[in-house]
Amino acid sequence: MKTNILLTLYLLIPFSLTAQNEKELNIRILISGNNKQVTLNTYGDVIVSDASARKFRLVPNATYIMKPDSDNFLYLSKEKLSSPVDFYVPDGKNFLKINGKRYRGRLTAISHKDGYINVVEEIPFEKYLMGVLAPEMGPDWPLEALKAQAVASRTYAARLIRKGSDYDIGSDTAHQVYTGMEKINDKIIQAVNSTKGEVLYYNGRMITAFFHACCGGRTTTPSSAFSGDIIKPLRGVSDPYCKTSNHYEWEIEIPQDELLSFIQKKGSTALKLNSVKIFSKDKSGRAVKLSFYTDKGVFKAETKDLRKEFGAFEFKSTFITKVEKIKKEYVFYGKGWGHGVGMCQEGAKNMAQKGFNYKKILSFYYPGARITDIAKFFSYK
């Protein structure tokens, strides 16, 4: 039985490097992960097929609830189906909604034994990029900045295409944000189409084209932010172009008792926190570790853990410039938003506004990288 299900899986979900025609590369995106329940809305004909080869149509303009039953089955409202289950919209003008967002690609729902459902969309690679540019930059950003983002995002995603898993890439900030058909306009379509197939490479290999919201005046290396080899295009650059961004400088106030609780979670036995100072920085000036002076001595903690604890939207980066104690709170002053590796999106926006084209933007943020066609790295047959 298990063999038959696996066989059907590969029949229903073509391997992501296989294209719908000889000139089109596909990618699989996890659009809904680890959910106990998924809401599906239809707006036209939808063909459903499951792992047992059952095929039927869903009623248009209806709402269905998907729930996992086991790793081999899931429920679509009251209908029990063999996992994985494919959903296909035959009319290219219609779409499906998953948890409120619109999608046009082939969707696959996969039930897992841990009691959750993954929903994966398989879509032509270039159409996928249109759904990335809208949330990552915005439909109203300068065209040349959008084109630079298209090349960076294409390169980043292409590095993740792989077999042996349910999907190639996620749809949130852990990879790059993807929201399906939402907020795609003519400018975004133009940015993707005018750079079709273009990727960045260095020493014969595509680079991992990281990017982030705002660098705060200096980008950093992958090894400083998370992990990864330091290659020339990702060594970091001094950036004068993001100074006008609202994210260039920031501050956050954290109550003293919350900081004490944080270091206790990390292993400190302290009962009182006296002061906080920057202990070490990387070459870009970002704080790597902080010293917490307590009644039990000095306790050191990594800034990336502090940011994770208090939220990446509030604690915008590890580029901490000063820590100040005010009564029973600590004020952290910093610069930039995000990990700081690769292209600074706010800087790219300003460069485009100043008249730089997308190739100049990319060469500034990824020095030494060159542009080539993605076909150099993938076979489309």
C-alpha positions in Angstrom: 0.0 0.0 0.0 2.8 2.4 0.9 4.6 1.7 -2.4 1.4 2.5 -4.4 1.0 5.8 -2.5 4.5 6.8 -3.2 4.2 5.9 -6.9 1.1 8.0 -7.2 2.8 10.9 -5.4 5.4 11.0 -8.2 2.8 10.7 -10.9 0.8 13.6 -9.5 3.6 15.9 -8.5 6.2 16.2 -11.3 9.7 16.7 -10.1 10.2 20.5 -9.8 12.9 20.7 -12.5 10.5 19.3 -15.0 8.8 22.1 -16.9 5.3 22.3 -18.4 7.1 22.9 -21.7 10.7 22.7 -22.7 11.4 26.3 -21.9 9.7 26.7 -18.5 11.2 25.8 -15.1 8.8 25.0 -12.2 9.3 25.5 -8.5 7.3 24.1 -5.5 6.5 26.6 -2.7 5.2 25.7 0.8 2.3 28.1 1.0 0.8 26.7 4.2 2.9 24.7 6.6 2.3 22.7 9.8 -1.4 23.6 10.0 -4.1 21.6 11.8 -6.7 23.0 9.5 -6.7 24.7 6.1 -9.5 26.8 4.5 -9.9 26.4 0.7 -12.2 28.6 -1.4 -13.1 27.9 -5.0 -14.0 30.5 -7.6 -14.6 28.3 -10.6 -14.0 24.7 -11.7 -11.4 22.8 -9.6 -10.3 19.3 -10.4 -9.2 17.2 -7.5 -7.3 13.9 -7.6 -5.9 11.9 -4.7 -3.2 9.3 -4.2 -5.7 6.5 -4.9 -6.4 8.0 -8.4 -9.9 9.2 -7.5 -10.8 12.3 -9.6 -13.7 14.7 -9.1 -14.7 18.4 -9.4 -15.3 20.8 -6.5 -18.4 23.0 -6.5 -17.5 26.6 -7.6 -17.9 29.5 -5.2 -17.7 27.2 -2.1 -15.6 26.9 1.0 -14.0 23.6 2.1 -12.1 22.8 5.2 -9.1 20.4 5.1 -8.0 18.5 8.1 -5.4 15.7 8.6 -6.5 12.2 9.5 -3.2 10.4 9.3 -0.1 10.4 7.2 -2.0 8.6 4.5 -5.3 10.4 4.6 -6.9 13.8 5.0 -10.5 15.2 5.1 -11.8 17.7 2.6 -14.8 18.8 4.5 -16.6 15.4 5.0 -14.7 13.6 2.1 -11.9 11.3 3.2 -9.1 11.3 0.6 -5.7 9.5 0.2 -2.8 11.9 0.7 -1.3 13.6 -1.2 -4.3 15.4 -2.9 -3.9 17.6 -6.0 -6.0 20.6 -6.8 -5.9 22.0 -10.4 -7.7 25.0 -11.9 -8.2 24.2 -15.6 -9.3 27.7 -16.5 -6.3 30.0 -16.3 -8.5 33.0 -15.4 -9.7 31.5 -12.2 -7.9 30.7 -8.9 -8.1 29.1 -5.6 -7.8 30.7 -2.2 -5.8 29.0 0.6 -6.3 30.7 4.0 -7.4 33.9 2.3 -4.7 34.2 -0.4 -5.1 33.6 -4.1 -3.2 31.0 -6.1 -3.3 29.8 -9.7 -0.7 27.0 -9.7 -1.2 23.3 -9.1 -1.8 22.8 -5.3 -0.9 19.7 -3.4 -2.1 19.0 0.2 0.0 16.5 2.1 -1.1 15.0 5.4 1.6 14.2 7.9 1.6 11.6 10.7 2.2 14.4 13.3 -1.3 15.7 12.7 -0.8 18.6 10.3 -1.2 19.5 6.7 1.3 21.1 4.3 0.0 22.8 1.2 2.4 23.2 -1.7 2.0 25.2 -4.9 3.8 24.2 -8.0 4.1 27.1 -10.5 6.3 28.3 -13.3 9.4 29.9 -11.8 9.0 33.3 -13.5 5.4 33.6 -12.3 6.5 32.6 -8.8 8.9 35.6 -8.8 6.0 38.0 -9.5 4.4 36.8 -6.2 7.7 37.5 -4.4 8.4 41.1 -5.6 5.0 42.4 -4.4 5.6 41.6 -0.7 9.4 41.8 -0.7 9.6 45.3 -2.2 6.1 46.6 -3.2 4.3 47.3 -6.5 5.1 51.0 -6.3 8.9 50.7 -5.9 11.2 52.0 -8.7 11.4 49.6 -11.7 15.2 49.2 -11.6 15.0 48.3 -7.9 12.3 45.7 -8.7 14.5 44.3 -11.5 17.4 44.0 -9.1 15.1 42.2 -6.6 13.9 39.9 -9.4 17.5 38.8 -10.2 18.4 38.3 -6.6 15.2 36.4 -5.7 15.5 34.2 -8.8 19.1 33.3 -7.9 18.2 32.7 -4.2 15.3 30.4 -5.0 17.1 28.6 -7.8 19.8 27.5 -5.3 17.0 25.8 -3.2 15.4 23.7 -6.0 15.9 20.1 -5.0 14.4 16.6 -5.0 13.7 14.4 -2.1 11.3 16.7 -0.2 7.7 17.9 -0.4 8.7 21.4 -1.5 11.7 23.6 -2.7 11.2 26.8 -0.8 9.0 28.3 2.0 6.9 31.4 1.6 7.8 33.5 4.7 10.9 35.5 5.9 12.8 32.3 6.6 13.4 32.2 2.8 11.6 35.0 0.9 8.1 36.2 1.2 5.6 34.9 -1.4 1.9 35.8 -1.4 0.6 34.2 -4.6 -1.4 36.6 -6.9 -1.7 39.3 -4.3 -0.8 42.9 -5.3 0.9 42.0 -8.6 0.8 44.9 -11.1 2.2 45.8 -14.5 5.5 47.1 -13.1 6.2 43.9 -11.3 5.4 41.8 -14.4 7.7 44.1 -16.4 10.5 43.7 -13.8 10.3 39.9 -14.0 9.9 39.6 -17.8 12.7 42.1 -18.6 15.2 40.0 -16.5 13.8 36.6 -17.5 16.2 33.8 -16.6 18.9 36.1 -15.2 20.8 34.9 -12.2 24.0 35.9 -10.3 27.1 33.6 -10.3 30.6 33.6 -9.1 33.4 31.2 -9.8 31.1 29.1 -11.9 28.3 28.7 -9.3 25.2 30.6 -8.5 25.6 32.6 -5.3 23.2 32.6 -2.4 21.9 36.0 -3.2 20.8 37.1 0.3 18.9 40.4 0.8 17.4 42.3 3.6 15.3 45.4 4.3 18.0 47.9 5.5 21.6 47.5 6.3 22.1 50.6 8.4 25.1 51.8 6.4 27.1 48.6 6.1 26.3 45.0 4.9 27.9 42.0 6.6 29.0 38.5 5.8 26.8 35.3 6.0 29.2 33.8 8.6 28.5 36.8 10.9 24.7 36.7 10.5 24.1 32.9 10.4 26.5 30.6 8.6 28.0 30.1 5.2 31.2 30.6 3.2 32.6 34.1 2.8 32.9 34.7 -1.0 33.8 38.0 -2.6 30.2 39.0 -3.5 29.1 38.5 0.1 32.0 40.1 2.0 30.0 43.2 2.8 30.1 46.8 1.6 29.9 50.3 3.0 26.5 51.6 1.9 25.6 55.3 1.8 22.3 54.8 0.1 19.9 53.7 2.9 20.4 56.7 5.2 17.0 58.2 4.3 15.1 55.0 5.3 12.8 55.0 8.3 14.6 51.8 9.3 18.1 53.3 9.2 18.0 54.0 13.0 15.8 52.5 15.7 15.5 52.0 19.4 13.6 49.6 21.6 12.9 49.7 25.3 13.0 46.4 27.2 12.0 46.2 30.9 14.8 45.1 33.2 12.9 42.1 34.5 12.4 40.8 31.0 16.1 41.0 30.2 16.8 39.1 33.5 14.3 36.5 32.5 16.0 36.2 29.1 19.5 35.5 30.6 18.0 33.0 33.1 16.5 31.1 30.2 20.0 31.0 28.6 21.5 29.5 31.8 22.3 32.4 34.2 21.5 32.0 37.9 21.4 35.8 38.4 18.6 37.4 40.5 19.6 41.0 39.7 20.7 42.8 36.6 23.0 45.8 37.0 24.0 46.8 33.5 24.3 45.7 29.9 27.3 46.4 27.6 28.4 45.4 24.1 31.0 42.7 24.4 32.1 42.0 20.8 31.3 43.1 17.2 31.9 41.7 13.8 33.8 43.6 11.1 30.7 45.4 9.9 30.2 46.8 13.4 27.2 44.6 14.4 27.2 43.4 18.0 27.8 39.7 18.3 27.7 39.3 22.0 26.5 41.3 25.0 27.8 41.3 28.6 25.1 41.2 31.3 26.5 42.4 34.6 24.6 40.7 37.4 24.8 39.8 41.1 26.4 36.5 40.0 29.0 38.1 37.8 29.2 38.7 34.1 27.0 36.6 31.8 27.4 36.7 28.0 24.7 36.1 25.4 24.5 36.3 21.6 22.6 39.2 20.1 20.8 37.0 17.6 19.2 35.1 20.5 18.2 38.4 22.1 16.6 39.5 18.8 14.8 36.2 18.5 13.5 36.5 22.1 12.0 40.0 21.7 10.9 39.8 18.0 12.6 40.7 14.7 10.0 43.4 14.0 10.7 45.3 17.2 14.4 44.4 17.7 15.2 45.1 14.1 18.8 44.0 13.8 22.0 43.1 15.7 23.5 46.4 14.6 23.4 47.7 18.2 25.2 51.0 18.7 24.5 51.7 22.3 22.7 50.3 25.4 21.4 52.8 28.0 19.7 52.1 31.3 16.8 54.4 32.1 15.1 53.7 35.5 13.9 50.1 35.2 14.3 49.7 31.5 17.1 49.3 29.0 17.1 51.2 25.8 18.8 49.5 22.9 19.8 51.9 20.0 20.6 50.3 16.6 20.7 50.6 12.9 19.1 48.8 10.0 16.5 46.0 9.7 17.3 42.4 9.0 20.3 40.2 8.9 22.4 42.7 6.9 23.7 40.2 4.3 23.7 40.9 0.5 21.4 43.5 -1.1 20.0 46.3 1.1 16.4 46.8 -0.3 16.1 50.3 1.0 19.5 51.1 -0.5 18.5 49.6 -3.8 15.4 51.7 -3.9 17.4 54.9 -3.3 20.0 53.9 -6.0 17.2 53.4 -8.5 15.7 56.8 -7.6 19.1 58.3 -8.2 19.3 56.8 -11.7 21.3 53.6 -11.3 20.1 50.7 -13.3 19.6 47.2 -11.9 22.9 45.9 -13.1 24.7 48.7 -11.3 22.7 48.0 -8.1 23.5 44.3 -8.2 27.2 44.9 -8.9 27.3 47.3 -5.9 25.8 44.8 -3.4 27.3 41.6 -4.9 30.8 42.8 -6.0 32.4 40.3 -8.3 29.2 38.4 -9.2 28.2 38.3 -12.8 24.8 37.8 -14.5 24.1 34.7 -16.7 21.1 32.7 -17.8 19.6 30.2 -15.4 19.7 27.6 -18.3 23.4 27.3 -17.6 22.6 25.5 -14.4 19.4 23.6 -15.2 18.3 21.3 -17.9 14.7 22.0 -19.1 14.2 18.5 -20.6 
